[in-house]
Amino acid sequence: MAGQKGRSGSGGKRKGAGRPKGAVDAQPRFRIAKSLALQKWEFAKNAQQYADKMLDVLVEVAKDVEAPEAARVSAAGKVLDRALGKAPGHGEIRQALINRGVPEVLLDYSPKDANDK
């Protein structure tokens, strides 16, 4: 087989290879999907249960003067995001302006350096 053109000798049908005829899946796919959906729902339910406690922890870290500065800034940012909502990203602002009728030519404008002439 290895000497024939186009055949490596490692592929093809081999005796006893593959799943036996008539075999059924050990766990049908719909049962797997149902199980994953249930796990996701349980996680979301538990996350809601602890959300207020976790927010309190973030506030404690943000106010702790002995905590590392990076941890305090990160905690404060997360608290503000929760309280005020996250600021929209650049792409979201651009799309909102386009939807309101602002020409794209104006959005692509970038001022030149003072040194450029």
C-alpha positions in Angstrom: 0.0 0.0 0.0 2.7 2.4 0.9 4.3 2.1 -2.5 1.1 3.0 -4.4 0.7 6.6 -5.8 -1.5 8.8 -3.7 -1.7 6.4 -0.7 0.3 6.8 2.5 -0.6 3.5 4.0 -1.9 4.9 7.2 -5.5 5.8 6.2 -8.4 4.0 4.8 -10.8 1.4 6.1 -9.3 -1.1 8.5 -10.9 -4.1 10.0 -12.6 -3.3 13.3 -12.1 0.5 12.9 -14.9 2.9 13.8 -18.1 2.6 15.7 -20.0 -0.7 15.4 -23.1 -0.7 13.2 -26.3 -0.1 15.1 -24.5 1.4 18.1 -26.3 4.4 19.6 -24.7 7.5 21.2 -24.0 7.0 24.9 -25.8 10.3 25.6 -27.8 11.9 22.8 -26.9 15.4 21.9 -30.2 17.0 23.0 -29.6 15.6 26.5 -26.2 17.2 26.6 -27.5 20.5 25.4 -30.3 20.4 28.0 -27.8 19.6 30.8 -25.5 22.5 29.7 -28.5 24.9 29.7 -29.5 23.8 33.2 -25.9 24.3 34.5 -25.8 27.8 33.0 -29.1 28.7 34.6 -28.0 27.4 38.0 -24.8 29.4 37.7 -26.7 32.6 36.8 -29.1 32.0 39.7 -26.2 31.6 42.2 -24.3 34.7 40.7 -27.4 36.8 41.3 -27.5 35.6 44.9 -24.0 36.8 45.6 -24.0 40.0 43.5 -24.7 42.4 46.4 -22.1 40.8 48.5 -19.5 41.0 45.8 -20.3 44.7 45.2 -19.7 45.2 49.0 -16.4 43.5 48.7 -15.4 45.8 45.7 -16.4 48.9 47.7 -14.3 47.6 50.7 -11.2 47.1 48.5 -11.7 50.5 46.8 -11.8 52.2 50.3 -8.9 50.2 51.8 -5.9 52.5 52.0 -3.5 49.6 52.7 -4.6 47.7 49.6 -2.4 47.9 46.5 -3.2 50.9 44.4 -3.9 48.8 41.3 -6.5 46.8 43.2 -8.1 49.9 44.5 -8.3 51.5 41.1 -9.7 48.3 39.5 -12.3 47.9 42.2 -13.4 51.5 42.0 -13.7 51.2 38.2 -15.9 48.1 38.5 -18.1 49.8 41.1 -18.5 52.9 38.9 -19.3 50.6 35.8 -22.0 49.0 37.8 -23.4 52.2 39.2 -23.2 54.4 36.1 -23.0 51.9 33.3 -20.0 51.3 31.1 -18.9 54.0 28.8 -19.6 53.1 25.1 -16.6 52.1 23.1 -15.2 54.1 20.1 -17.0 51.9 17.6 -20.4 52.2 19.4 -20.1 56.0 19.4 -19.1 56.1 15.7 -22.1 53.9 14.8 -24.5 56.0 16.9 -23.3 59.2 15.1 -23.7 57.6 11.7 -27.2 56.5 12.6 -28.0 60.1 13.5 -26.9 61.3 10.1 -23.4 62.6 10.7 -21.4 62.1 7.5 -18.6 59.5 7.8 -16.2 62.0 6.2 -16.4 64.1 9.3 -15.7 61.1 11.5 -12.6 60.2 9.7 -11.0 63.6 10.2 -7.9 63.7 12.3 -6.1 67.0 13.0 -2.5 67.2 11.7 0.4 67.8 14.0 1.5 71.4 14.5 4.8 70.5 12.8 3.0 69.2 9.7 2.6 71.7 6.9 
